[in-house]
Amino acid sequence: MKARVLSTLSLLLLTGCVHVFSDEAEHLVDQTISFEQIKQSPKAYVDRYVKLGGIIASTKNTKEGSQVVVVQFNLASDDFPYEQQASGGRFLAVTPKYLDNMVFRTGRPVAVIGQVKGEKVQPLGEISYTYPVIAITEIHVWKQSNLYPYPAYFGDPYFYGPGPPWYPYGWYGPPPRELW
């Protein structure tokens, strides 16, 4: 009996540790390099592998491949971009492959493992902006279902839809005796 409980608990713990990148790509990443360092001097980190993430600002496809402009935000332990008040800036994630604009559309969270290739100056509004360029090794775009993995009534104080069968008590009250 104890073995069955322990194996079930182990399985539950392991399912919570799913990563979006392959082990090979994760091993390439130099964890000591921050986005701030890359932003200050991209040429100093050429050919080094990094893991970055953020929100897609735009995607452009050309004859040479695809270019994704990403507004950088720090990644959480599950590689999901954690939006805080301020971003570290923007970077270009480039690949010779075609990335569909509908999949890699503006506003979607993204995480990238790639190789630093230097910098590129492009217009951003009415200014010239220097983007660090990252050649994509692996890229993960978060689906809408990943953003909200639970139904709205789980922990959402503003959800006024139907509740559980024992609604007058809410989730924290006792269920009816027949459900025990």
VEXDREN-758983 format. One line per field, with one value per residue: residue number from 1; residue in three letters; x, z, y of N, C-alpha, C in turn. Coordinates in nm, 4 decimals. Each point is the difference from the previous one (the first is absolute). Example, Ala and Ser with C-alpha at 12.3 -4.5 7.8 and 13.67 -1.06 7.14 Angstrom:
! VEXDREN-758983
seq	1|2
type	Ala|Ser
n_c1	1.3190|-0.0350
n_c3	0.7800|-0.0720
n_c2	-0.5690|0.1050
ca_c1	-0.0890|0.0820
ca_c3	0.0000|0.0060
ca_c2	0.1190|0.1190
c_c1	0.0900|-0.0770
c_c3	0.0000|0.0730
c_c2	0.1200|0.1090
END
This chain:
! VEXDREN-758983
seq	1|2|3|4|5|6|7|8|9|10|11|12|13|14|15|16|17|18|19|20|21|22|23|24|25|26|27|28|29|30|31|32|33|34|35|36|37|38|39|40|41|42|43|44|45|46|47|48|49|50|51|52|53|54|55|56|57|58|59|60|61|62|63|64|65|66|67|68|69|70|71|72|73|74|75|76|77|78|79|80|81|82|83|84|85|86|87|88|89|90|91|92|93|94|95|96|97|98|99|100|101|102|103|104|105|106|107|108|109|110|111|112|113|114|115|116|117|118|119|120|121|122|123|124|125|126|127|128|129|130|131|132|133|134|135|136|137|138|139|140|141|142|143|144|145|146|147|148|149|150|151|152|153|154|155|156|157|158|159|160|161|162|163|164|165|166|167|168|169|170|171|172|173|174|175|176|177|178|179|180
type	Met|Lys|Ala|Arg|Val|Leu|Ser|Thr|Leu|Ser|Leu|Leu|Leu|Leu|Thr|Gly|Cys|Val|His|Val|Phe|Ser|Asp|Glu|Ala|Glu|His|Leu|Val|Asp|Gln|Thr|Ile|Ser|Phe|Glu|Gln|Ile|Lys|Gln|Ser|Pro|Lys|Ala|Tyr|Val|Asp|Arg|Tyr|Val|Lys|Leu|Gly|Gly|Ile|Ile|Ala|Ser|Thr|Lys|Asn|Thr|Lys|Glu|Gly|Ser|Gln|Val|Val|Val|Val|Gln|Phe|Asn|Leu|Ala|Ser|Asp|Asp|Phe|Pro|Tyr|Glu|Gln|Gln|Ala|Ser|Gly|Gly|Arg|Phe|Leu|Ala|Val|Thr|Pro|Lys|Tyr|Leu|Asp|Asn|Met|Val|Phe|Arg|Thr|Gly|Arg|Pro|Val|Ala|Val|Ile|Gly|Gln|Val|Lys|Gly|Glu|Lys|Val|Gln|Pro|Leu|Gly|Glu|Ile|Ser|Tyr|Thr|Tyr|Pro|Val|Ile|Ala|Ile|Thr|Glu|Ile|His|Val|Trp|Lys|Gln|Ser|Asn|Leu|Tyr|Pro|Tyr|Pro|Ala|Tyr|Phe|Gly|Asp|Pro|Tyr|Phe|Tyr|Gly|Pro|Gly|Pro|Pro|Trp|Tyr|Pro|Tyr|Gly|Trp|Tyr|Gly|Pro|Pro|Pro|Arg|Glu|Leu|Trp
n_c1	0.0825|0.1044|0.0374|-0.1264|-0.0119|0.1159|-0.0339|-0.1199|0.0510|0.0875|-0.0990|-0.0743|0.1045|0.0221|-0.1313|0.0303|0.0948|-0.1009|0.0976|0.0053|0.1233|0.0703|0.0426|0.0123|-0.1125|-0.0584|0.0689|-0.0459|-0.1038|0.0557|-0.0255|0.1285|-0.0535|-0.0129|-0.1273|0.0132|0.0756|-0.0893|-0.0952|0.0846|0.0392|-0.0886|0.0910|-0.0042|-0.1232|0.0584|-0.0849|-0.0444|-0.0433|-0.1210|-0.0695|-0.0860|-0.0782|-0.1273|-0.0446|-0.0600|0.0847|0.0745|-0.0493|0.1179|-0.0555|0.1232|0.0711|0.0621|-0.1267|-0.0157|-0.0615|0.0189|-0.0719|0.0802|-0.1034|0.1213|-0.0324|0.0269|0.0672|-0.1157|-0.0111|-0.1246|0.0875|-0.0962|-0.0131|0.0677|-0.1187|0.0990|0.0173|0.1268|0.0282|0.0830|-0.0981|0.0507|-0.0317|0.0850|-0.0997|0.1075|-0.0565|0.0696|-0.0667|-0.1128|-0.0316|-0.1088|-0.0410|-0.0840|0.1036|0.0929|-0.1200|-0.0214|0.0684|0.0533|-0.0029|0.1306|0.0634|0.1264|0.0549|0.1072|0.0665|0.0757|-0.0533|-0.0187|0.0014|-0.1191|0.0243|-0.1199|-0.0876|-0.0286|-0.1123|0.0359|0.0443|0.1324|-0.0347|0.0900|-0.0283|0.0104|0.0799|-0.1057|0.0898|-0.1230|0.0203|-0.0726|-0.1283|-0.0598|-0.1141|-0.0387|-0.0795|-0.1158|-0.0121|0.1280|-0.0607|-0.1092|0.0836|-0.0649|-0.1170|-0.0754|-0.0860|0.1110|-0.0288|-0.0975|0.0299|0.0275|0.0058|-0.1063|0.0628|-0.0463|-0.0305|0.0614|-0.0356|0.0995|-0.0457|-0.1053|0.0760|-0.0028|0.1217|-0.0112|-0.1277|-0.0780|0.0314|-0.1050|-0.0700|-0.0861|0.0807|-0.0162
n_c3	0.0000|0.0848|-0.0646|0.0019|0.1248|0.0319|-0.0739|0.0548|0.1204|-0.0253|-0.0512|0.1029|0.0767|-0.0678|0.0034|0.1171|-0.0371|-0.0784|-0.0871|-0.0511|0.0482|-0.1022|0.0518|-0.1282|-0.0261|0.1054|-0.0410|-0.1118|0.0777|-0.0131|0.1181|-0.0199|-0.1211|0.0368|-0.0145|0.1186|0.0244|-0.0547|0.0634|0.1027|-0.0185|-0.0992|-0.0511|0.1285|-0.0368|-0.1126|-0.0555|0.0990|0.0660|-0.0206|0.1108|-0.0894|0.0468|-0.0336|-0.0482|-0.0966|-0.0564|-0.0778|-0.1137|-0.0591|-0.1157|-0.0293|-0.1075|0.0935|0.0329|0.1272|0.0399|0.1265|0.0145|0.1054|0.0756|0.0497|0.0612|0.1297|-0.0027|0.0259|0.1046|-0.0459|-0.0112|0.0837|-0.0955|0.1003|-0.0307|0.0065|0.0844|0.0033|-0.1260|-0.0294|-0.0880|-0.1199|-0.0606|-0.0971|-0.0201|-0.0602|-0.1142|-0.0678|0.0992|-0.0534|0.0658|0.0130|-0.0634|-0.0333|-0.0050|-0.0630|0.0510|-0.0225|0.1134|-0.0754|0.1142|0.0083|-0.0150|0.0048|-0.0556|0.0040|-0.1117|0.0808|-0.0911|0.1007|-0.0789|-0.0020|-0.0748|0.0547|-0.0841|0.1063|-0.0663|0.0681|0.0685|0.0093|-0.0015|0.0942|-0.0819|0.1111|-0.0771|0.0119|-0.0415|-0.0379|0.1140|0.1017|-0.0343|0.1018|-0.0678|0.1002|0.0122|-0.0470|-0.0253|-0.0342|-0.0484|-0.0193|0.0707|0.0804|0.0236|-0.0459|0.0449|-0.0433|0.1124|-0.0861|0.0774|-0.1283|0.0178|-0.0749|-0.0605|-0.0547|0.1223|0.1003|0.0111|0.0835|-0.1033|0.0806|0.0061|-0.1315|-0.0490|0.0960|-0.0365|0.0883|-0.0704|-0.0749|0.0986|-0.1019|-0.0068|0.1296
n_c2	-0.1189|0.0000|-0.1088|-0.0368|0.0401|-0.0539|-0.1051|0.0080|0.0241|-0.0950|-0.0708|0.0367|-0.0231|-0.1104|-0.0137|0.0510|-0.0836|0.0189|-0.0155|0.1215|-0.0054|-0.0451|-0.1140|-0.0358|0.0647|-0.0550|-0.1065|0.0539|0.0277|0.1209|-0.0569|0.0253|-0.0090|0.1269|0.0305|0.0552|-0.1065|-0.0804|0.0673|0.0020|-0.1247|-0.0056|0.0816|0.0303|-0.0293|0.0383|-0.0851|0.0753|-0.1042|0.0528|0.0154|0.0498|0.0941|0.0034|0.1144|-0.0669|0.0858|-0.0788|-0.0507|-0.0150|-0.0351|-0.0400|0.0279|0.0718|0.0171|-0.0327|0.1109|-0.0345|0.1113|-0.0147|0.0400|0.0165|-0.1154|0.0010|-0.1151|-0.0586|-0.0798|0.0248|0.0990|0.0357|0.0937|0.0508|0.0522|0.0851|0.0978|-0.0383|0.0216|-0.0978|0.0001|0.0052|-0.1136|-0.0361|-0.0837|-0.0518|-0.0428|-0.0909|-0.0577|-0.0451|0.1110|-0.0696|0.1096|-0.0966|-0.0815|0.0690|0.0195|0.1264|0.0139|-0.0978|-0.0668|0.0199|-0.1158|0.0413|-0.1058|0.0775|0.0208|0.0722|0.0825|0.0836|0.1075|0.0612|0.1063|0.0203|0.0565|0.0730|0.0098|0.1076|-0.1045|-0.0009|-0.1274|-0.0261|-0.1007|-0.0712|-0.0724|-0.0815|-0.0899|-0.0272|-0.0649|0.0454|-0.0040|0.0584|-0.0097|0.0739|-0.1052|0.0419|-0.1303|0.0280|0.1077|-0.0728|-0.0755|0.0835|-0.0565|0.0976|-0.0899|-0.0581|0.0523|0.0136|0.1053|0.0213|-0.1312|0.0299|-0.0967|-0.1107|-0.0285|-0.0574|-0.1273|0.0184|0.0710|-0.0129|-0.1105|0.0096|0.0169|0.0875|-0.0028|-0.0589|-0.1065|-0.0235|-0.0497|0.0014|0.1058|-0.0254
ca_c1	-0.0825|0.0888|0.0692|-0.0953|-0.0159|0.1247|0.0147|-0.0984|0.0518|0.1154|-0.0517|-0.0588|0.1085|0.0711|-0.0808|0.0094|0.1330|0.0107|0.0682|-0.0406|0.1161|0.0693|0.1166|0.1174|-0.0005|0.0209|0.1415|0.0773|-0.0219|0.0905|-0.0881|0.0624|-0.0201|-0.1322|-0.0415|0.0607|0.1365|-0.0096|-0.0501|0.1080|0.1045|-0.0288|0.1183|0.0837|-0.0581|-0.0251|0.0130|-0.0401|-0.1417|-0.0769|-0.1439|-0.0700|-0.1428|-0.0743|-0.1247|0.0260|-0.0428|-0.0315|0.0678|0.0193|0.0575|0.0711|0.0650|0.1058|-0.0599|-0.0929|0.0553|-0.0994|0.0390|-0.0512|0.0185|0.0570|-0.0392|0.0665|-0.0710|-0.0246|0.0656|-0.0584|0.0363|-0.1054|0.0431|-0.0658|-0.0129|0.0080|-0.0242|0.0938|0.0695|0.1413|0.0174|-0.0465|0.1016|-0.0457|0.0217|0.0005|0.0168|-0.0189|-0.1276|-0.1203|-0.0836|-0.1309|-0.0400|-0.1182|0.0454|0.0913|-0.0662|0.0214|-0.0642|0.0146|0.1226|0.0936|0.1300|0.0957|0.1405|0.0691|0.1393|0.0157|0.0661|0.0433|-0.1049|-0.0546|-0.0691|-0.1213|-0.0892|-0.1042|-0.0724|0.0787|0.1393|0.0791|0.0141|0.0996|-0.0526|0.0840|-0.0524|0.0114|-0.0346|-0.0845|0.0273|-0.1344|-0.0925|-0.1281|-0.1057|-0.1006|-0.1376|-0.0961|-0.0384|0.1074|-0.0048|-0.1001|-0.0155|-0.1139|-0.1223|0.0011|-0.0454|0.1036|0.0780|-0.0275|-0.1045|-0.0900|-0.0817|-0.1339|-0.0720|-0.0512|0.0973|-0.0170|-0.1359|-0.0236|0.0296|-0.0141|0.1159|0.1217|0.0949|0.0602|-0.1024|-0.0171|-0.0887|-0.1132|0.0347|-0.0047|0.1223|0.1112
ca_c3	0.0000|0.0064|-0.1281|-0.0969|0.0329|-0.0351|-0.1455|-0.0485|0.0335|-0.0866|-0.1332|0.0051|0.0082|-0.1272|-0.1036|0.0195|-0.0389|-0.1444|-0.0586|-0.1384|-0.0877|0.0084|0.0889|-0.0778|-0.0094|0.1354|0.0353|-0.0744|0.0555|0.1008|0.0994|0.0634|-0.0828|0.0147|-0.1147|0.0147|-0.0528|-0.1455|-0.0517|0.0066|-0.0988|-0.0652|-0.0689|0.0979|0.0275|-0.1264|-0.0005|0.1290|0.0012|0.1080|0.0041|0.0218|-0.0264|0.0043|-0.0742|-0.1408|-0.0475|-0.1427|-0.0734|-0.1400|-0.0830|-0.1173|-0.0776|0.0830|0.1108|0.0864|0.1042|0.1032|0.0947|0.1309|0.1143|0.0971|0.1399|0.0631|-0.0054|0.1250|0.0016|-0.1046|-0.1249|-0.0411|0.0244|0.1116|-0.0332|0.1116|-0.0387|-0.1028|-0.0806|-0.0193|-0.1361|-0.1069|-0.0742|-0.1218|-0.0096|-0.1441|-0.0459|-0.1446|-0.0237|-0.0046|0.1196|-0.0382|0.0717|0.0822|0.1184|0.0677|-0.0157|0.1008|0.1299|0.0564|0.0755|-0.0714|0.0610|-0.1062|0.0240|-0.1244|-0.0018|-0.0206|-0.1285|-0.0110|0.0122|-0.1234|0.0217|-0.0805|0.0529|0.0952|0.0011|-0.0630|0.0439|-0.0404|0.1180|-0.0156|0.0479|0.0018|-0.0928|0.0515|-0.0990|0.0717|0.0038|0.0292|0.0378|0.0507|0.0136|0.0939|-0.0495|0.0868|0.1065|0.0981|0.0802|0.1034|-0.0013|0.0790|-0.0274|0.0615|0.1382|0.0932|0.0565|-0.0631|0.0807|-0.0836|-0.0815|0.0562|-0.0703|0.0875|0.0920|0.0252|0.0438|0.1345|-0.0230|0.1089|0.0874|-0.0752|-0.0071|0.1301|0.0888|-0.0051|-0.1036|0.0564|0.0650|-0.0938|-0.0799|0.0791
ca_c2	0.1189|0.1162|0.0117|0.0548|0.1424|0.0680|0.0076|0.0981|0.1326|0.0259|0.0284|0.1339|0.0982|0.0043|0.0641|0.1446|0.0446|-0.0086|0.1150|0.0228|-0.0157|-0.1284|-0.0016|0.0406|0.1465|0.0533|-0.0148|0.0990|0.1340|0.0551|0.0607|0.1165|0.1191|0.0611|0.0803|0.1329|-0.0091|-0.0134|0.1286|0.0988|-0.0276|-0.1285|-0.0546|-0.0701|-0.1311|-0.0691|-0.1460|-0.0571|-0.0376|0.0602|-0.0264|0.1262|-0.0078|0.1243|0.0091|0.0302|0.1319|-0.0158|-0.1065|0.0391|-0.1056|0.0500|-0.1069|-0.0585|-0.0744|0.0717|0.0859|0.0265|0.1042|-0.0406|0.0893|-0.0921|-0.0109|-0.1132|-0.1274|-0.0718|-0.1309|-0.0836|0.0679|0.0920|0.1373|0.0665|0.1421|0.0924|0.1387|0.0465|-0.0993|0.0284|0.0499|-0.0885|-0.0744|-0.0671|-0.1436|-0.0241|-0.1371|-0.0121|-0.0683|0.0817|-0.0010|0.0522|0.1213|-0.0255|-0.0720|0.0912|0.1298|0.1028|-0.0173|-0.1341|-0.0264|-0.0862|-0.0275|-0.0317|-0.0341|0.0298|0.0433|0.1439|0.0249|0.1384|0.1013|0.0538|0.1263|0.0128|0.1029|-0.0342|0.1272|0.1063|-0.0078|-0.1162|-0.0846|-0.1057|-0.1272|-0.1191|-0.1000|-0.1361|-0.1030|-0.0955|-0.1437|-0.0500|0.1063|-0.0498|0.0997|-0.0484|-0.0012|0.0674|-0.0931|-0.0026|0.1213|-0.0195|-0.1456|-0.0440|0.0766|0.1319|0.0062|-0.0407|0.1084|0.1289|0.0637|0.0778|-0.0892|-0.0095|-0.1044|-0.1067|-0.0567|-0.1432|-0.0327|0.0539|0.1412|0.0974|-0.0048|0.0275|-0.1114|-0.0274|-0.0517|-0.1462|-0.0510|-0.0737|-0.1267|-0.1129|-0.0050|-0.0525
c_c1	0.0873|0.0710|-0.0906|-0.0190|0.1251|0.0184|-0.0983|0.0474|0.1196|-0.0436|-0.0607|0.1072|0.0730|-0.0808|0.0015|0.1322|0.0209|0.0650|-0.0383|0.1149|0.0631|0.1195|0.1251|0.0094|0.0270|0.1480|0.0892|0.0003|0.1044|-0.0853|0.0572|-0.0243|-0.1425|-0.0338|0.0631|0.1424|-0.0013|-0.0410|0.1114|0.1071|-0.0221|0.1218|0.0901|-0.0486|-0.0326|0.0370|-0.0280|-0.1505|-0.0682|-0.1454|-0.0675|-0.1485|-0.0638|-0.1287|0.0326|-0.0559|-0.0376|0.0776|0.0047|0.0670|0.0616|0.0569|0.1057|-0.0557|-0.0953|0.0741|-0.1129|0.0569|-0.0672|0.0306|0.0396|-0.0638|0.0701|-0.0867|-0.0173|0.0668|-0.0565|0.0216|-0.1122|0.0462|-0.0843|-0.0027|0.0059|-0.0207|0.0874|0.0652|0.1470|0.0288|-0.0563|0.1176|-0.0646|0.0343|-0.0139|0.0234|-0.0139|-0.1324|-0.1137|-0.0775|-0.1310|-0.0407|-0.1219|0.0353|0.0874|-0.0535|0.0267|-0.0784|0.0151|0.1301|0.0868|0.1261|0.0920|0.1319|0.0695|0.1402|0.0059|0.0806|0.0464|-0.1160|-0.0442|-0.0766|-0.1166|-0.0852|-0.1027|-0.0786|0.0815|0.1461|0.0698|0.0304|0.1002|-0.0522|0.1121|-0.0647|0.0301|-0.0442|-0.0702|0.0534|-0.1320|-0.0852|-0.1308|-0.0961|-0.1067|-0.1379|-0.0892|-0.0400|0.1088|-0.0054|-0.0950|-0.0311|-0.1213|-0.1244|-0.0022|-0.0373|0.1015|0.0810|-0.0253|-0.1134|-0.1016|-0.0877|-0.1358|-0.0839|-0.0471|0.1113|-0.0211|-0.1414|-0.0324|0.0303|-0.0172|0.1203|0.1289|0.0919|0.0506|-0.1011|-0.0151|-0.0912|-0.1177|0.0430|0.0035|0.1237|0.1188|0.0214
c_c3	0.0000|-0.1333|-0.1052|0.0238|-0.0395|-0.1505|-0.0594|0.0283|-0.0875|-0.1405|-0.0056|0.0042|-0.1330|-0.1094|0.0142|-0.0487|-0.1504|-0.0529|-0.1473|-0.0985|0.0185|0.0944|-0.0732|-0.0084|0.1362|0.0395|-0.0734|0.0677|0.1061|0.0984|0.0629|-0.0763|0.0170|-0.1253|0.0062|-0.0556|-0.1522|-0.0616|-0.0032|-0.1054|-0.0646|-0.0648|0.0948|0.0255|-0.1263|0.0138|0.1352|-0.0053|0.1245|-0.0078|0.0392|-0.0275|0.0081|-0.0777|-0.1437|-0.0349|-0.1473|-0.0564|-0.1457|-0.0735|-0.1248|-0.0774|0.0831|0.1140|0.0795|0.1076|0.0972|0.0938|0.1319|0.1022|0.1158|0.1377|0.0569|-0.0074|0.1398|-0.0094|-0.1053|-0.1392|-0.0553|0.0303|0.1088|-0.0283|0.1274|-0.0527|-0.1172|-0.0716|-0.0092|-0.1369|-0.0996|-0.0598|-0.1226|0.0100|-0.1479|-0.0302|-0.1519|-0.0355|-0.0053|0.1304|-0.0351|0.0882|0.0886|0.1262|0.0844|-0.0121|0.1200|0.1270|0.0626|0.0766|-0.0731|0.0841|-0.1098|0.0600|-0.1329|0.0215|-0.0298|-0.1277|-0.0164|0.0189|-0.1368|0.0348|-0.0975|0.0577|0.0961|0.0228|-0.0758|0.0426|-0.0653|0.1258|-0.0299|0.0670|0.0122|-0.0913|0.0553|-0.1104|0.0743|-0.0144|0.0255|0.0448|0.0448|0.0151|0.0895|-0.0613|0.0991|0.1159|0.1061|0.0921|0.1176|0.0090|0.0767|-0.0415|0.0830|0.1466|0.1004|0.0436|-0.0620|0.0755|-0.0840|-0.0904|0.0671|-0.0700|0.0964|0.0845|0.0151|0.0505|0.1388|0.0028|0.1214|0.0936|-0.0723|0.0013|0.1381|0.1001|-0.0128|-0.1140|0.0655|0.0496|-0.0989|-0.0908|0.0766|-0.0267
c_c2	0.1259|0.0229|0.0628|0.1503|0.0788|0.0118|0.0997|0.1413|0.0373|0.0383|0.1404|0.1083|0.0128|0.0673|0.1507|0.0566|-0.0078|0.1279|0.0113|-0.0193|-0.1375|0.0118|0.0473|0.1526|0.0624|-0.0055|0.0994|0.1373|0.0342|0.0796|0.1271|0.1297|0.0508|0.0814|0.1393|0.0019|-0.0076|0.1324|0.1051|-0.0235|-0.1373|-0.0642|-0.0777|-0.1427|-0.0791|-0.1474|-0.0657|-0.0268|0.0571|-0.0469|0.1304|-0.0196|0.1359|-0.0103|0.0411|0.1375|-0.0059|-0.1183|0.0398|-0.1158|0.0623|-0.1191|-0.0722|-0.0849|0.0873|0.0768|0.0327|0.1060|-0.0336|0.1086|-0.0898|0.0143|-0.1214|-0.1243|-0.0575|-0.1371|-0.0951|0.0588|0.0871|0.1422|0.0669|0.1495|0.0828|0.1412|0.0436|-0.1177|0.0386|0.0585|-0.0998|-0.0756|-0.0614|-0.1477|-0.0346|-0.1477|-0.0030|-0.0686|0.1018|-0.0166|0.0698|0.1178|-0.0219|-0.0779|0.0924|0.1426|0.0911|-0.0317|-0.1363|-0.0137|-0.1016|-0.0188|-0.0532|-0.0467|0.0228|0.0513|0.1496|0.0221|0.1441|0.0949|0.0481|0.1268|0.0085|0.1121|-0.0600|0.1288|0.1028|-0.0001|-0.1184|-0.0794|-0.1103|-0.1268|-0.1024|-0.1044|-0.1387|-0.0959|-0.1131|-0.1427|-0.0726|0.1177|-0.0639|0.1168|-0.0598|0.0118|0.0729|-0.0915|-0.0112|0.1206|-0.0152|-0.1493|-0.0514|0.0774|0.1276|-0.0002|-0.0507|0.1207|0.1359|0.0683|0.0777|-0.0860|-0.0169|-0.1051|-0.1074|-0.0589|-0.1487|-0.0280|0.0556|0.1499|0.0913|0.0027|0.0389|-0.1206|-0.0396|-0.0544|-0.1497|-0.0419|-0.0710|-0.1368|-0.1157|-0.0074|-0.0567|-0.1433
END
